[in-house]
């Protein structure tokens, strides 16, 4: 059993070469980021990853303006599927392990949301690359209960599990009281973004602090459930992208805007802690594939 760790480029303000060096120094196996839109920049990006022997998870956000992640209002199911296709096809000019997508729209009806994610599965089959839908605010998967309804109607949908969003949406460590939703998410789990959310935000100021240990331990219980479900399905290499990030996620002091913590320090700490937990968990276990 193997756990591969990926570095997000979100919040990394230095050069790509610096990000690559950070990966190597921390023992991470790759980068998670969108493919650059510009053809020459994209070519240079792919060449740099190949030269550094790093893997790549491609991000695609549907119906967003460049540099943003919140979907534009009023866009249809067809608009989002077209946007996803465009992003996936651009990513396939390189060699991503899979596509992680923030896709869909939180204001849709449940019928539209289900139709969209069924379209995602069809697009995955057509283009021949795994597409994993991230649980994310602003998207149709923003809520554990809506996501449950989507998954029940879309049995082949892959899920990128970032449970931090569900904690702030519900204002509590929700999956401790919704074990059936956790088990359903685990059946669909393909990738994990191990950010620790809490009742008042998608990102605790610092997961190493004693006042946030309850949230940290809850997320770690949930991630273990996901690992076990993926292993039972025959997955022998799993992926995690620690994604503590900027843009208001990282708390800062008023007026001075001094961050309360260093993002890369937190993400490396989270990554190494989960790698140790993963190795200890599976060290002497016999996995029965389902």
C-alpha positions as protocol buffer text, in pm:
chain_id: "A"
residue {
  index: 1
  type: UNK
  ca { x: 0 y: 0 z: 0 }
}
residue {
  index: 2
  type: UNK
  ca { x: 128 y: 345 z: -91 }
}
residue {
  index: 3
  type: UNK
  ca { x: 17 y: 700 z: -20 }
}
residue {
  index: 4
  type: UNK
  ca { x: 143 y: 967 z: -262 }
}
residue {
  index: 5
  type: UNK
  ca { x: 145 y: 1330 z: -151 }
}
residue {
  index: 6
  type: UNK
  ca { x: 91 y: 1623 z: -387 }
}
residue {
  index: 7
  type: UNK
  ca { x: 163 y: 1993 z: -349 }
}
residue {
  index: 8
  type: UNK
  ca { x: -104 y: 2241 z: -451 }
}
residue {
  index: 9
  type: UNK
  ca { x: 11 y: 2548 z: -643 }
}
residue {
  index: 10
  type: UNK
  ca { x: -278 y: 2744 z: -492 }
}
residue {
  index: 11
  type: UNK
  ca { x: -115 y: 2991 z: -256 }
}
residue {
  index: 12
  type: UNK
  ca { x: 236 y: 2925 z: -386 }
}
residue {
  index: 13
  type: UNK
  ca { x: 350 y: 3270 z: -493 }
}
residue {
  index: 14
  type: UNK
  ca { x: 704 y: 3182 z: -599 }
}
residue {
  index: 15
  type: UNK
  ca { x: 815 y: 3021 z: -924 }
}
residue {
  index: 16
  type: UNK
  ca { x: 728 y: 2673 z: -1048 }
}
residue {
  index: 17
  type: UNK
  ca { x: 1092 y: 2573 z: -1001 }
}
residue {
  index: 18
  type: UNK
  ca { x: 1065 y: 2675 z: -635 }
}
residue {
  index: 19
  type: UNK
  ca { x: 746 y: 2469 z: -597 }
}
residue {
  index: 20
  type: UNK
  ca { x: 921 y: 2171 z: -753 }
}
residue {
  index: 21
  type: UNK
  ca { x: 1211 y: 2210 z: -511 }
}
residue {
  index: 22
  type: UNK
  ca { x: 964 y: 2227 z: -221 }
}
residue {
  index: 23
  type: UNK
  ca { x: 815 y: 1895 z: -339 }
}
residue {
  index: 24
  type: UNK
  ca { x: 1152 y: 1727 z: -348 }
}
residue {
  index: 25
  type: UNK
  ca { x: 1261 y: 1868 z: -12 }
}
residue {
  index: 26
  type: UNK
  ca { x: 938 y: 1751 z: 153 }
}
residue {
  index: 27
  type: UNK
  ca { x: 931 y: 1411 z: -17 }
}
residue {
  index: 28
  type: UNK
  ca { x: 609 y: 1485 z: -206 }
}
residue {
  index: 29
  type: UNK
  ca { x: 546 y: 1297 z: -530 }
}
residue {
  index: 30
  type: UNK
  ca { x: 382 y: 1561 z: -748 }
}
residue {
  index: 31
  type: UNK
  ca { x: 189 y: 1880 z: -818 }
}
residue {
  index: 32
  type: UNK
  ca { x: -185 y: 1943 z: -825 }
}
residue {
  index: 33
  type: UNK
  ca { x: -280 y: 2243 z: -1038 }
}
residue {
  index: 34
  type: UNK
  ca { x: -461 y: 2354 z: -1352 }
}
residue {
  index: 35
  type: UNK
  ca { x: -286 y: 2329 z: -1688 }
}
residue {
  index: 36
  type: UNK
  ca { x: -178 y: 2677 z: -1803 }
}
residue {
  index: 37
  type: UNK
  ca { x: -406 y: 2815 z: -2075 }
}
residue {
  index: 38
  type: UNK
  ca { x: -121 y: 2956 z: -2281 }
}
residue {
  index: 39
  type: UNK
  ca { x: 26 y: 2687 z: -2504 }
}
residue {
  index: 40
  type: UNK
  ca { x: 391 y: 2781 z: -2455 }
}
residue {
  index: 41
  type: UNK
  ca { x: 347 y: 2811 z: -2078 }
}
residue {
  index: 42
  type: UNK
  ca { x: 171 y: 2476 z: -2073 }
}
residue {
  index: 43
  type: UNK
  ca { x: 455 y: 2311 z: -2265 }
}
residue {
  index: 44
  type: UNK
  ca { x: 712 y: 2455 z: -2026 }
}
residue {
  index: 45
  type: UNK
  ca { x: 503 y: 2338 z: -1728 }
}
residue {
  index: 46
  type: UNK
  ca { x: 487 y: 1981 z: -1857 }
}
residue {
  index: 47
  type: UNK
  ca { x: 858 y: 1978 z: -1938 }
}
residue {
  index: 48
  type: UNK
  ca { x: 948 y: 2104 z: -1591 }
}
residue {
  index: 49
  type: UNK
  ca { x: 743 y: 1833 z: -1421 }
}
residue {
  index: 50
  type: UNK
  ca { x: 890 y: 1562 z: -1641 }
}
residue {
  index: 51
  type: UNK
  ca { x: 1246 y: 1682 z: -1579 }
}
residue {
  index: 52
  type: UNK
  ca { x: 1179 y: 1680 z: -1205 }
}
residue {
  index: 53
  type: UNK
  ca { x: 1019 y: 1332 z: -1222 }
}
residue {
  index: 54
  type: UNK
  ca { x: 702 y: 1459 z: -1056 }
}
residue {
  index: 55
  type: UNK
  ca { x: 348 y: 1336 z: -1115 }
}
residue {
  index: 56
  type: UNK
  ca { x: 61 y: 1572 z: -1191 }
}
residue {
  index: 57
  type: UNK
  ca { x: -305 y: 1588 z: -1089 }
}
residue {
  index: 58
  type: UNK
  ca { x: -489 y: 1825 z: -1323 }
}
residue {
  index: 59
  type: UNK
  ca { x: -742 y: 2069 z: -1175 }
}
residue {
  index: 60
  type: UNK
  ca { x: -1037 y: 2189 z: -1381 }
}
residue {
  index: 61
  type: UNK
  ca { x: -1286 y: 2446 z: -1247 }
}
residue {
  index: 62
  type: UNK
  ca { x: -1602 y: 2486 z: -1453 }
}
residue {
  index: 63
  type: UNK
  ca { x: -1750 y: 2821 z: -1560 }
}
residue {
  index: 64
  type: UNK
  ca { x: -1507 y: 3042 z: -1369 }
}
residue {
  index: 65
  type: UNK
  ca { x: -1314 y: 3348 z: -1470 }
}
residue {
  index: 66
  type: UNK
  ca { x: -935 y: 3314 z: -1476 }
}
residue {
  index: 67
  type: UNK
  ca { x: -790 y: 3336 z: -1127 }
}
residue {
  index: 68
  type: UNK
  ca { x: -1121 y: 3260 z: -956 }
}
residue {
  index: 69
  type: UNK
  ca { x: -1290 y: 2945 z: -831 }
}
residue {
  index: 70
  type: UNK
  ca { x: -1650 y: 3056 z: -770 }
}
residue {
  index: 71
  type: UNK
  ca { x: -1875 y: 2969 z: -1066 }
}
residue {
  index: 72
  type: UNK
  ca { x: -2036 y: 3245 z: -1269 }
}
residue {
  index: 73
  type: UNK
  ca { x: -2407 y: 3282 z: -1191 }
}
residue {
  index: 74
  type: UNK
  ca { x: -2676 y: 3167 z: -1428 }
}
residue {
  index: 75
  type: UNK
  ca { x: -2474 y: 2916 z: -1626 }
}
residue {
  index: 76
  type: UNK
  ca { x: -2654 y: 2601 z: -1738 }
}
residue {
  index: 77
  type: UNK
  ca { x: -2576 y: 2232 z: -1704 }
}
residue {
  index: 78
  type: UNK
  ca { x: -2465 y: 2232 z: -2066 }
}
residue {
  index: 79
  type: UNK
  ca { x: -2238 y: 2534 z: -2005 }
}
residue {
  index: 80
  type: UNK
  ca { x: -2065 y: 2354 z: -1719 }
}
residue {
  index: 81
  type: UNK
  ca { x: -2024 y: 2031 z: -1914 }
}
residue {
  index: 82
  type: UNK
  ca { x: -1877 y: 2226 z: -2207 }
}
residue {
  index: 83
  type: UNK
  ca { x: -1643 y: 2408 z: -1969 }
}
residue {
  index: 84
  type: UNK
  ca { x: -1535 y: 2077 z: -1814 }
}
residue {
  index: 85
  type: UNK
  ca { x: -1470 y: 1924 z: -2155 }
}
residue {
  index: 86
  type: UNK
  ca { x: -1256 y: 2220 z: -2255 }
}
residue {
  index: 87
  type: UNK
  ca { x: -1051 y: 2196 z: -1937 }
}
residue {
  index: 88
  type: UNK
  ca { x: -1007 y: 1820 z: -1957 }
}
residue {
  index: 89
  type: UNK
  ca { x: -903 y: 1833 z: -2321 }
}
residue {
  index: 90
  type: UNK
  ca { x: -649 y: 2104 z: -2241 }
}
residue {
  index: 91
  type: UNK
  ca { x: -515 y: 1891 z: -1955 }
}
residue {
  index: 92
  type: UNK
  ca { x: -483 y: 1589 z: -2184 }
}
residue {
  index: 93
  type: UNK
  ca { x: -216 y: 1767 z: -2385 }
}
residue {
  index: 94
  type: UNK
  ca { x: -6 y: 1651 z: -2088 }
}
residue {
  index: 95
  type: UNK
  ca { x: -16 y: 1330 z: -1887 }
}
residue {
  index: 96
  type: UNK
  ca { x: -223 y: 1382 z: -1572 }
}
residue {
  index: 97
  type: UNK
  ca { x: -290 y: 1095 z: -1336 }
}
residue {
  index: 98
  type: UNK
  ca { x: -653 y: 1208 z: -1328 }
}
residue {
  index: 99
  type: UNK
  ca { x: -871 y: 1518 z: -1333 }
}
residue {
  index: 100
  type: UNK
  ca { x: -982 y: 1678 z: -1009 }
}
residue {
  index: 101
  type: UNK
  ca { x: -1271 y: 1911 z: -1079 }
}
residue {
  index: 102
  type: UNK
  ca { x: -1457 y: 2180 z: -890 }
}
residue {
  index: 103
  type: UNK
  ca { x: -1769 y: 2157 z: -1099 }
}
residue {
  index: 104
  type: UNK
  ca { x: -2139 y: 2230 z: -1099 }
}
residue {
  index: 105
  type: UNK
  ca { x: -2336 y: 2508 z: -931 }
}
residue {
  index: 106
  type: UNK
  ca { x: -2484 y: 2524 z: -581 }
}
residue {
  index: 107
  type: UNK
  ca { x: -2800 y: 2711 z: -692 }
}
residue {
  index: 108
  type: UNK
  ca { x: -2918 y: 2439 z: -931 }
}
residue {
  index: 109
  type: UNK
  ca { x: -3215 y: 2217 z: -854 }
}
residue {
  index: 110
  type: UNK
  ca { x: -3131 y: 1864 z: -746 }
}
residue {
  index: 111
  type: UNK
  ca { x: -3254 y: 1741 z: -1085 }
}
residue {
  index: 112
  type: UNK
  ca { x: -3007 y: 1966 z: -1267 }
}
residue {
  index: 113
  type: UNK
  ca { x: -2727 y: 1867 z: -1031 }
}
residue {
  index: 114
  type: UNK
  ca { x: -2790 y: 1496 z: -1093 }
}
residue {
  index: 115
  type: UNK
  ca { x: -2809 y: 1552 z: -1469 }
}
residue {
  index: 116
  type: UNK
  ca { x: -2477 y: 1736 z: -1459 }
}
residue {
  index: 117
  type: UNK
  ca { x: -2287 y: 1469 z: -1266 }
}
residue {
  index: 118
  type: UNK
  ca { x: -2431 y: 1195 z: -1482 }
}
residue {
  index: 119
  type: UNK
  ca { x: -2288 y: 1397 z: -1772 }
}
residue {
  index: 120
  type: UNK
  ca { x: -1951 y: 1406 z: -1593 }
}
residue {
  index: 121
  type: UNK
  ca { x: -1947 y: 1025 z: -1582 }
}
residue {
  index: 122
  type: UNK
  ca { x: -2030 y: 1006 z: -1954 }
}
residue {
  index: 123
  type: UNK
  ca { x: -1751 y: 1255 z: -2032 }
}
residue {
  index: 124
  type: UNK
  ca { x: -1506 y: 1048 z: -1829 }
}
residue {
  index: 125
  type: UNK
  ca { x: -1597 y: 739 z: -2029 }
}
residue {
  index: 126
  type: UNK
  ca { x: -1569 y: 927 z: -2359 }
}
residue {
  index: 127
  type: UNK
  ca { x: -1230 y: 1088 z: -2290 }
}
residue {
  index: 128
  type: UNK
  ca { x: -1077 y: 792 z: -2107 }
}
residue {
  index: 129
  type: UNK
  ca { x: -945 y: 975 z: -1801 }
}
residue {
  index: 130
  type: UNK
  ca { x: -1072 y: 950 z: -1442 }
}
residue {
  index: 131
  type: UNK
  ca { x: -1263 y: 1264 z: -1341 }
}
residue {
  index: 132
  type: UNK
  ca { x: -1312 y: 1314 z: -968 }
}
residue {
  index: 133
  type: UNK
  ca { x: -1564 y: 1573 z: -845 }
}
residue {
  index: 134
  type: UNK
  ca { x: -1456 y: 1774 z: -543 }
}
residue {
  index: 135
  type: UNK
  ca { x: -1684 y: 1840 z: -248 }
}
residue {
  index: 136
  type: UNK
  ca { x: -1674 y: 2219 z: -241 }
}
residue {
  index: 137
  type: UNK
  ca { x: -1878 y: 2523 z: -144 }
}
residue {
  index: 138
  type: UNK
  ca { x: -2022 y: 2708 z: -441 }
}
residue {
  index: 139
  type: UNK
  ca { x: -2064 y: 2377 z: -621 }
}
residue {
  index: 140
  type: UNK
  ca { x: -2344 y: 2122 z: -624 }
}
residue {
  index: 141
  type: UNK
  ca { x: -2148 y: 1910 z: -377 }
}
residue {
  index: 142
  type: UNK
  ca { x: -2137 y: 2187 z: -114 }
}
residue {
  index: 143
  type: UNK
  ca { x: -2370 y: 1997 z: 122 }
}
residue {
  index: 144
  type: UNK
  ca { x: -2340 y: 1642 z: 255 }
}
residue {
  index: 145
  type: UNK
  ca { x: -2714 y: 1586 z: 206 }
}
residue {
  index: 146
  type: UNK
  ca { x: -2726 y: 1713 z: -154 }
}
residue {
  index: 147
  type: UNK
  ca { x: -2412 y: 1515 z: -233 }
}
residue {
  index: 148
  type: UNK
  ca { x: -2577 y: 1204 z: -87 }
}
residue {
  index: 149
  type: UNK
  ca { x: -2871 y: 1249 z: -324 }
}
residue {
  index: 150
  type: UNK
  ca { x: -2637 y: 1301 z: -620 }
}
residue {
  index: 151
  type: UNK
  ca { x: -2433 y: 990 z: -539 }
}
residue {
  index: 152
  type: UNK
  ca { x: -2741 y: 772 z: -498 }
}
residue {
  index: 153
  type: UNK
  ca { x: -2842 y: 861 z: -854 }
}
residue {
  index: 154
  type: UNK
  ca { x: -2488 y: 857 z: -1000 }
}
residue {
  index: 155
  type: UNK
  ca { x: -2329 y: 530 z: -886 }
}
residue {
  index: 156
  type: UNK
  ca { x: -2014 y: 566 z: -1099 }
}
residue {
  index: 157
  type: UNK
  ca { x: -1920 y: 919 z: -993 }
}
residue {
  index: 158
  type: UNK
  ca { x: -1575 y: 954 z: -840 }
}
residue {
  index: 159
  type: UNK
  ca { x: -1539 y: 1190 z: -544 }
}
residue {
  index: 160
  type: UNK
  ca { x: -1255 y: 1409 z: -424 }
}
residue {
  index: 161
  type: UNK
  ca { x: -1327 y: 1434 z: -54 }
}
residue {
  index: 162
  type: UNK
  ca { x: -1257 y: 1769 z: 107 }
}
residue {
  index: 163
  type: UNK
  ca { x: -1481 y: 1742 z: 411 }
}
residue {
  index: 164
  type: UNK
  ca { x: -1370 y: 2081 z: 546 }
}
residue {
  index: 165
  type: UNK
  ca { x: -1641 y: 2246 z: 334 }
}
residue {
  index: 166
  type: UNK
  ca { x: -1918 y: 2033 z: 482 }
}
residue {
  index: 167
  type: UNK
  ca { x: -1806 y: 2129 z: 834 }
}
residue {
  index: 168
  type: UNK
  ca { x: -1849 y: 2501 z: 777 }
}
residue {
  index: 169
  type: UNK
  ca { x: -2172 y: 2458 z: 579 }
}
residue {
  index: 170
  type: UNK
  ca { x: -2328 y: 2257 z: 862 }
}
residue {
  index: 171
  type: UNK
  ca { x: -2147 y: 2447 z: 1142 }
}
residue {
  index: 172
  type: UNK
  ca { x: -2030 y: 2123 z: 1303 }
}
residue {
  index: 173
  type: UNK
  ca { x: -1815 y: 1815 z: 1256 }
}
residue {
  index: 174
  type: UNK
  ca { x: -2103 y: 1674 z: 1060 }
}
residue {
  index: 175
  type: UNK
  ca { x: -1986 y: 1331 z: 955 }
}
residue {
  index: 176
  type: UNK
  ca { x: -1969 y: 1208 z: 1313 }
}
residue {
  index: 177
  type: UNK
  ca { x: -2348 y: 1230 z: 1320 }
}
residue {
  index: 178
  type: UNK
  ca { x: -2400 y: 1120 z: 957 }
}
residue {
  index: 179
  type: UNK
  ca { x: -2210 y: 789 z: 936 }
}
residue {
  index: 180
  type: UNK
  ca { x: -2422 y: 666 z: 646 }
}
residue {
  index: 181
  type: UNK
  ca { x: -2318 y: 968 z: 436 }
}
residue {
  index: 182
  type: UNK
  ca { x: -1956 y: 907 z: 532 }
}
residue {
  index: 183
  type: UNK
  ca { x: -1982 y: 545 z: 420 }
}
residue {
  index: 184
  type: UNK
  ca { x: -2149 y: 649 z: 93 }
}
residue {
  index: 185
  type: UNK
  ca { x: -1879 y: 908 z: 25 }
}
residue {
  index: 186
  type: UNK
  ca { x: -1618 y: 642 z: 100 }
}
residue {
  index: 187
  type: UNK
  ca { x: -1769 y: 414 z: -167 }
}
residue {
  index: 188
  type: UNK
  ca { x: -1708 y: 692 z: -421 }
}
residue {
  index: 189
  type: UNK
  ca { x: -1382 y: 830 z: -278 }
}
residue {
  index: 190
  type: UNK
  ca { x: -1100 y: 865 z: -531 }
}
residue {
  index: 191
  type: UNK
  ca { x: -879 y: 1144 z: -393 }
}
residue {
  index: 192
  type: UNK
  ca { x: -849 y: 1328 z: -61 }
}
residue {
  index: 193
  type: UNK
  ca { x: -767 y: 1690 z: 14 }
}
residue {
  index: 194
  type: UNK
  ca { x: -682 y: 1680 z: 385 }
}
residue {
  index: 195
  type: UNK
  ca { x: -771 y: 2028 z: 503 }
}
residue {
  index: 196
  type: UNK
  ca { x: -919 y: 2048 z: 852 }
}
residue {
  index: 197
  type: UNK
  ca { x: -1240 y: 2248 z: 876 }
}
residue {
  index: 198
  type: UNK
  ca { x: -1444 y: 2338 z: 1181 }
}
residue {
  index: 199
  type: UNK
  ca { x: -1783 y: 2480 z: 1264 }
}
residue {
  index: 200
  type: UNK
  ca { x: -1692 y: 2838 z: 1177 }
}
residue {
  index: 201
  type: UNK
  ca { x: -1464 y: 2793 z: 879 }
}
residue {
  index: 202
  type: UNK
  ca { x: -1320 y: 2559 z: 617 }
}
residue {
  index: 203
  type: UNK
  ca { x: -969 y: 2589 z: 760 }
}
residue {
  index: 204
  type: UNK
  ca { x: -859 y: 2592 z: 1123 }
}
residue {
  index: 205
  type: UNK
  ca { x: -591 y: 2859 z: 1180 }
}
residue {
  index: 206
  type: UNK
  ca { x: -332 y: 2594 z: 1269 }
}
residue {
  index: 207
  type: UNK
  ca { x: -411 y: 2221 z: 1303 }
}
residue {
  index: 208
  type: UNK
  ca { x: -114 y: 2177 z: 1538 }
}
residue {
  index: 209
  type: UNK
  ca { x: -277 y: 2396 z: 1805 }
}
residue {
  index: 210
  type: UNK
  ca { x: -441 y: 2215 z: 2100 }
}
residue {
  index: 211
  type: UNK
  ca { x: -767 y: 2405 z: 2059 }
}
residue {
  index: 212
  type: UNK
  ca { x: -822 y: 2241 z: 1717 }
}
residue {
  index: 213
  type: UNK
  ca { x: -740 y: 1883 z: 1810 }
}
residue {
  index: 214
  type: UNK
  ca { x: -1104 y: 1776 z: 1813 }
}
residue {
  index: 215
  type: UNK
  ca { x: -1145 y: 1886 z: 1450 }
}
residue {
  index: 216
  type: UNK
  ca { x: -813 y: 1729 z: 1348 }
}
residue {
  index: 217
  type: UNK
  ca { x: -900 y: 1396 z: 1506 }
}
residue {
  index: 218
  type: UNK
  ca { x: -1247 y: 1392 z: 1352 }
}
residue {
  index: 219
  type: UNK
  ca { x: -1108 y: 1445 z: 1002 }
}
residue {
  index: 220
  type: UNK
  ca { x: -846 y: 1179 z: 1058 }
}
residue {
  index: 221
  type: UNK
  ca { x: -1114 y: 929 z: 1158 }
}
residue {
  index: 222
  type: UNK
  ca { x: -1302 y: 1011 z: 840 }
}
residue {
  index: 223
  type: UNK
  ca { x: -993 y: 983 z: 617 }
}
residue {
  index: 224
  type: UNK
  ca { x: -919 y: 640 z: 763 }
}
residue {
  index: 225
  type: UNK
  ca { x: -1268 y: 527 z: 661 }
}
residue {
  index: 226
  type: UNK
  ca { x: -1192 y: 648 z: 307 }
}
residue {
  index: 227
  type: UNK
  ca { x: -858 y: 466 z: 296 }
}
residue {
  index: 228
  type: UNK
  ca { x: -1018 y: 143 z: 408 }
}
residue {
  index: 229
  type: UNK
  ca { x: -1293 y: 171 z: 147 }
}
residue {
  index: 230
  type: UNK
  ca { x: -1047 y: 244 z: -134 }
}
residue {
  index: 231
  type: UNK
  ca { x: -825 y: -45 z: -26 }
}
residue {
  index: 232
  type: UNK
  ca { x: -1124 y: -279 z: -22 }
}
residue {
  index: 233
  type: UNK
  ca { x: -1194 y: -177 z: -383 }
}
residue {
  index: 234
  type: UNK
  ca { x: -842 y: -276 z: -481 }
}
residue {
  index: 235
  type: UNK
  ca { x: -663 y: 59 z: -471 }
}
residue {
  index: 236
  type: UNK
  ca { x: -300 y: 6 z: -381 }
}
residue {
  index: 237
  type: UNK
  ca { x: -181 y: 365 z: -436 }
}
residue {
  index: 238
  type: UNK
  ca { x: -384 y: 650 z: -289 }
}
residue {
  index: 239
  type: UNK
  ca { x: -336 y: 1024 z: -323 }
}
residue {
  index: 240
  type: UNK
  ca { x: -363 y: 1320 z: -91 }
}
residue {
  index: 241
  type: UNK
  ca { x: -309 y: 1690 z: -157 }
}
residue {
  index: 242
  type: UNK
  ca { x: -279 y: 1890 z: 166 }
}
residue {
  index: 243
  type: UNK
  ca { x: -460 y: 2210 z: 69 }
}
residue {
  index: 244
  type: UNK
  ca { x: -445 y: 2467 z: 344 }
}
residue {
  index: 245
  type: UNK
  ca { x: -464 y: 2782 z: 137 }
}
residue {
  index: 246
  type: UNK
  ca { x: -479 y: 3164 z: 114 }
}
residue {
  index: 247
  type: UNK
  ca { x: -762 y: 3391 z: -11 }
}
residue {
  index: 248
  type: UNK
  ca { x: -926 y: 3433 z: 329 }
}
residue {
  index: 249
  type: UNK
  ca { x: -883 y: 3068 z: 425 }
}
residue {
  index: 250
  type: UNK
  ca { x: -562 y: 3153 z: 612 }
}
residue {
  index: 251
  type: UNK
  ca { x: -647 y: 3385 z: 900 }
}
residue {
  index: 252
  type: UNK
  ca { x: -450 y: 3707 z: 924 }
}
residue {
  index: 253
  type: UNK
  ca { x: -422 y: 3978 z: 1189 }
}
residue {
  index: 254
  type: UNK
  ca { x: -647 y: 4278 z: 1116 }
}
residue {
  index: 255
  type: UNK
  ca { x: -480 y: 4588 z: 968 }
}
residue {
  index: 256
  type: UNK
  ca { x: -133 y: 4432 z: 936 }
}
residue {
  index: 257
  type: UNK
  ca { x: -253 y: 4125 z: 741 }
}
residue {
  index: 258
  type: UNK
  ca { x: 22 y: 3920 z: 903 }
}
residue {
  index: 259
  type: UNK
  ca { x: -64 y: 3548 z: 857 }
}
residue {
  index: 260
  type: UNK
  ca { x: -114 y: 3342 z: 1171 }
}
residue {
  index: 261
  type: UNK
  ca { x: 84 y: 3052 z: 1025 }
}
residue {
  index: 262
  type: UNK
  ca { x: 296 y: 2950 z: 727 }
}
residue {
  index: 263
  type: UNK
  ca { x: 94 y: 2758 z: 465 }
}
residue {
  index: 264
  type: UNK
  ca { x: 373 y: 2534 z: 344 }
}
residue {
  index: 265
  type: UNK
  ca { x: 474 y: 2448 z: 701 }
}
residue {
  index: 266
  type: UNK
  ca { x: 115 y: 2344 z: 772 }
}
residue {
  index: 267
  type: UNK
  ca { x: 75 y: 2148 z: 449 }
}
residue {
  index: 268
  type: UNK
  ca { x: 401 y: 1957 z: 495 }
}
residue {
  index: 269
  type: UNK
  ca { x: 306 y: 1883 z: 858 }
}
residue {
  index: 270
  type: UNK
  ca { x: -37 y: 1755 z: 755 }
}
residue {
  index: 271
  type: UNK
  ca { x: 110 y: 1550 z: 471 }
}
residue {
  index: 272
  type: UNK
  ca { x: 382 y: 1383 z: 676 }
}
residue {
  index: 273
  type: UNK
  ca { x: 141 y: 1314 z: 963 }
}
residue {
  index: 274
  type: UNK
  ca { x: -106 y: 1143 z: 729 }
}
residue {
  index: 275
  type: UNK
  ca { x: 171 y: 945 z: 561 }
}
residue {
  index: 276
  type: UNK
  ca { x: 281 y: 812 z: 900 }
}
residue {
  index: 277
  type: UNK
  ca { x: -78 y: 732 z: 995 }
}
residue {
  index: 278
  type: UNK
  ca { x: -135 y: 556 z: 662 }
}
residue {
  index: 279
  type: UNK
  ca { x: 177 y: 343 z: 696 }
}
residue {
  index: 280
  type: UNK
  ca { x: 95 y: 249 z: 1054 }
}
residue {
  index: 281
  type: UNK
  ca { x: -265 y: 167 z: 967 }
}
residue {
  index: 282
  type: UNK
  ca { x: -185 y: -68 z: 680 }
}
residue {
  index: 283
  type: UNK
  ca { x: 141 y: -212 z: 807 }
}
residue {
  index: 284
  type: UNK
  ca { x: 3 y: -544 z: 926 }
}
residue {
  index: 285
  type: UNK
  ca { x: -347 y: -543 z: 781 }
}
residue {
  index: 286
  type: UNK
  ca { x: -489 y: -795 z: 540 }
}
residue {
  index: 287
  type: UNK
  ca { x: -713 y: -616 z: 290 }
}
residue {
  index: 288
  type: UNK
  ca { x: -1008 y: -805 z: 147 }
}
residue {
  index: 289
  type: UNK
  ca { x: -1100 y: -659 z: -191 }
}
residue {
  index: 290
  type: UNK
  ca { x: -1466 y: -608 z: -263 }
}
